[in-house]
Amino acid sequence: MEIHEINLQKEEKTVRYTHINLGASSVCIMFSGAGYNYNHPLFYYATMMMIEQGIDVVHIHYQYETNLLKTHRVEDISSLMMEDIHLVITDIFKKHTYQKTILLGKSLGTIPITLHLARDEIFCKAQIILLTPLLTFPTIAKATVLLKQQVLLIIGNQDLYFHHETIEELKGHSVQVKIIDGANHSLDIGNHTGQSLQTLQTVMNEVQRFIF
């Protein structure tokens, strides 16, 4: 296993990504949340699972204002993020050929997946995992309903971005929905350690079942 920290230059800005290279034929590209990065439990164990199953992993390290969702439209956020993401995607597929791609995003990271990447021909057969997507934004909700790929969506019913009507609409499509009772936007159960750890195990089991 080789771990490469890559810096790509875009004008005066540097875009960084980590490539965990097993020499695999499959890759999981991960898109973190605004304040939930790859050292946090959901990404940490999802990464461990991918490595265990022999799948390369890419972490894209974008950095934006923490209040981005309050100051910008989601369409503009997606376009802003795609400027960085496109550089990484281009670099990865220029250097490596993959037969299977998994796109895994949480919260902010689900925006470019639903609004841009899922519409790209190179990801038409990708498996998509959406953790706590921002379903209260109509643009995100509509784009999620229209996804054509295999999709797993996991969200807690105590998440501020949980939207019952969208969830019900998704059930009539090909999206696999897992609702975690009592879970918040971090997919934790309040301040209950044991229940939160059980929830983490549930999420990992759902991801593993979906992919394999």
C-alpha positions as CSV (number, residue, x, y, z in Angstrom):
1,M,0.0,0.0,0.0
2,E,1.3,3.4,-1.0
3,I,-0.1,6.7,0.4
4,H,0.5,9.8,-1.7
5,E,-0.1,13.3,-0.7
6,I,-0.6,15.3,-3.9
7,N,-0.7,19.1,-4.3
8,L,-2.2,20.5,-7.4
9,Q,-1.7,24.2,-8.3
10,K,-4.7,26.2,-9.5
11,E,-3.5,29.8,-10.1
12,E,-2.6,31.0,-6.6
13,K,-4.5,28.2,-4.9
14,T,-3.3,24.7,-4.0
15,V,-5.7,21.8,-4.0
16,R,-4.6,18.8,-2.0
17,Y,-5.7,15.2,-2.1
18,T,-4.6,11.9,-0.5
19,H,-4.4,8.8,-2.7
20,I,-4.3,5.5,-0.9
21,N,-3.0,3.3,-3.7
22,L,-3.3,-0.5,-3.4
23,G,-3.0,-1.0,-7.1
24,A,-6.7,-1.9,-7.2
25,S,-9.2,-1.9,-10.0
26,S,-11.7,0.0,-7.9
27,V,-11.6,3.4,-6.2
28,C,-13.7,5.2,-3.6
29,I,-13.5,9.0,-3.9
30,M,-14.6,10.7,-0.7
31,F,-16.0,14.2,-0.2
32,S,-15.9,15.5,3.4
33,G,-18.3,17.8,5.2
34,A,-17.6,21.4,6.1
35,G,-16.5,20.5,9.7
36,Y,-16.4,16.7,9.4
37,N,-13.1,15.6,7.9
38,Y,-11.5,12.3,7.1
39,N,-10.2,11.8,10.7
40,H,-13.8,11.7,12.0
41,P,-15.4,8.2,12.6
42,L,-17.6,7.8,9.5
43,F,-14.8,8.6,7.1
44,Y,-12.1,6.9,9.2
45,Y,-13.9,3.5,9.3
46,A,-15.2,3.8,5.8
47,T,-11.6,4.3,4.6
48,M,-10.5,1.3,6.7
49,M,-13.3,-0.8,5.2
50,M,-12.3,0.1,1.6
51,I,-8.7,-0.8,2.3
52,E,-9.7,-4.0,3.9
53,Q,-11.7,-4.9,0.8
54,G,-8.9,-4.0,-1.6
55,I,-10.3,-0.7,-2.9
56,D,-8.1,2.4,-3.5
57,V,-9.2,5.5,-1.7
58,V,-9.0,9.2,-2.5
59,H,-9.6,12.0,0.1
60,I,-10.1,15.4,-1.4
61,H,-9.0,18.1,1.1
62,Y,-11.0,21.2,0.1
63,Q,-11.3,24.1,2.6
64,Y,-14.1,26.6,2.6
65,E,-15.7,29.0,5.0
66,T,-17.7,27.2,7.7
67,N,-20.7,29.3,7.1
68,L,-20.7,28.7,3.3
69,L,-24.2,27.3,3.4
70,K,-25.5,30.4,5.0
71,T,-23.9,32.8,2.5
72,H,-24.1,31.1,-0.8
73,R,-26.7,29.2,-3.0
74,V,-26.1,25.5,-3.2
75,E,-25.7,25.8,-6.9
76,D,-22.9,28.3,-6.5
77,I,-21.3,26.2,-3.7
78,S,-21.3,23.2,-6.1
79,S,-19.7,25.2,-8.9
80,L,-17.0,26.5,-6.4
81,M,-16.3,23.0,-5.1
82,M,-16.1,21.5,-8.6
83,E,-13.3,23.9,-9.6
84,D,-11.2,22.0,-7.0
85,I,-12.7,18.6,-7.5
86,H,-12.3,18.7,-11.3
87,L,-8.6,19.1,-10.9
88,V,-8.3,16.1,-8.6
89,I,-10.6,13.9,-10.7
90,T,-8.6,14.8,-13.9
91,D,-5.3,14.0,-12.2
92,I,-6.5,10.7,-10.7
93,F,-7.9,9.3,-14.0
94,K,-4.9,10.6,-16.0
95,K,-2.6,8.4,-13.8
96,H,-4.9,5.4,-13.0
97,T,-7.5,3.3,-14.8
98,Y,-10.3,2.1,-12.6
99,Q,-13.1,-0.3,-13.6
100,K,-15.3,0.6,-10.7
101,T,-15.9,3.9,-8.9
102,I,-17.6,4.7,-5.6
103,L,-18.5,8.3,-4.7
104,L,-19.0,8.8,-0.9
105,G,-19.9,12.1,0.5
106,K,-21.2,13.6,3.7
107,S,-23.2,16.8,4.1
108,L,-21.4,19.5,2.2
109,G,-19.7,16.8,0.2
110,T,-22.9,15.4,-1.2
111,I,-23.6,18.7,-3.0
112,P,-21.1,18.3,-5.9
113,I,-22.0,14.6,-6.1
114,T,-25.7,15.2,-6.7
115,L,-25.5,18.4,-8.7
116,H,-22.5,17.7,-10.9
117,L,-20.6,14.4,-10.7
118,A,-23.6,12.1,-11.0
119,R,-24.4,13.8,-14.3
120,D,-20.9,13.2,-15.7
121,E,-20.6,10.4,-18.2
122,I,-17.6,8.9,-16.4
123,F,-19.7,8.3,-13.3
124,C,-22.8,7.0,-15.0
125,K,-22.2,3.6,-13.5
126,A,-20.7,4.7,-10.2
127,Q,-22.1,3.6,-6.9
128,I,-23.1,6.6,-4.8
129,I,-23.2,6.8,-1.0
130,L,-24.8,9.9,0.5
131,L,-24.4,10.4,4.2
132,T,-26.6,13.1,5.8
133,P,-27.4,14.9,2.5
134,L,-28.9,18.4,2.7
135,L,-32.4,17.4,1.7
136,T,-34.1,20.6,3.0
137,F,-32.6,22.4,0.1
138,P,-35.0,21.9,-2.8
139,T,-32.2,21.8,-5.4
140,I,-30.5,19.0,-3.6
141,A,-33.7,17.1,-2.9
142,K,-34.7,17.2,-6.6
143,A,-31.3,16.2,-7.8
144,T,-31.2,13.3,-5.4
145,V,-34.6,12.0,-6.6
146,L,-33.4,12.1,-10.2
147,L,-30.2,10.1,-9.6
148,K,-29.9,7.1,-12.1
149,Q,-27.1,5.3,-10.4
150,Q,-27.2,2.8,-7.5
151,V,-27.5,5.0,-4.5
152,L,-27.4,4.4,-0.7
153,L,-28.7,7.3,1.4
154,I,-28.2,7.3,5.2
155,I,-29.6,10.0,7.4
156,G,-30.9,10.4,11.0
157,N,-34.5,11.6,11.7
158,Q,-33.1,14.2,14.1
159,D,-30.9,15.7,11.5
160,L,-31.7,19.3,10.7
161,Y,-31.5,18.5,7.0
162,F,-33.9,15.5,7.3
163,H,-36.9,16.1,5.0
164,H,-39.8,13.6,5.3
165,E,-41.5,14.4,2.0
166,T,-38.2,13.9,0.0
167,I,-37.5,10.6,1.9
168,E,-41.0,9.3,1.0
169,E,-40.5,10.3,-2.7
170,L,-37.1,8.6,-2.8
171,K,-38.6,5.3,-1.6
172,G,-40.4,5.1,-4.9
173,H,-37.1,5.3,-6.8
174,S,-33.9,3.2,-6.9
175,V,-32.4,4.9,-4.0
176,Q,-31.8,2.7,-0.9
177,V,-32.7,4.7,2.2
178,K,-31.6,4.0,5.7
179,I,-33.1,6.2,8.4
180,I,-31.3,6.1,11.8
181,D,-33.8,6.7,14.5
182,G,-32.7,9.5,16.9
183,A,-29.5,10.3,15.0
184,N,-28.3,13.9,14.4
185,H,-26.3,15.4,11.6
186,S,-23.1,13.6,12.8
187,L,-25.1,10.3,12.9
188,D,-24.6,10.3,16.7
189,I,-27.4,9.7,19.2
190,G,-27.2,12.8,21.4
191,N,-24.6,12.3,24.1
192,H,-25.1,8.5,24.3
193,T,-21.8,6.9,23.6
194,G,-23.0,3.3,23.4
195,Q,-25.9,4.1,21.1
196,S,-23.7,6.3,18.9
197,L,-21.2,3.4,18.5
198,Q,-24.0,1.1,17.6
199,T,-25.1,3.6,15.0
200,L,-21.6,3.8,13.6
201,Q,-21.6,0.0,13.3
202,T,-25.0,0.1,11.6
203,V,-23.8,2.6,9.0
204,M,-20.7,0.6,8.2
205,N,-22.8,-2.5,7.8
206,E,-25.1,-0.7,5.4
207,V,-22.1,0.6,3.4
208,Q,-20.5,-2.8,3.2
209,R,-23.7,-4.5,2.2
210,F,-24.4,-1.9,-0.5
211,I,-20.9,-2.1,-2.1
212,F,-20.3,-5.8,-1.8
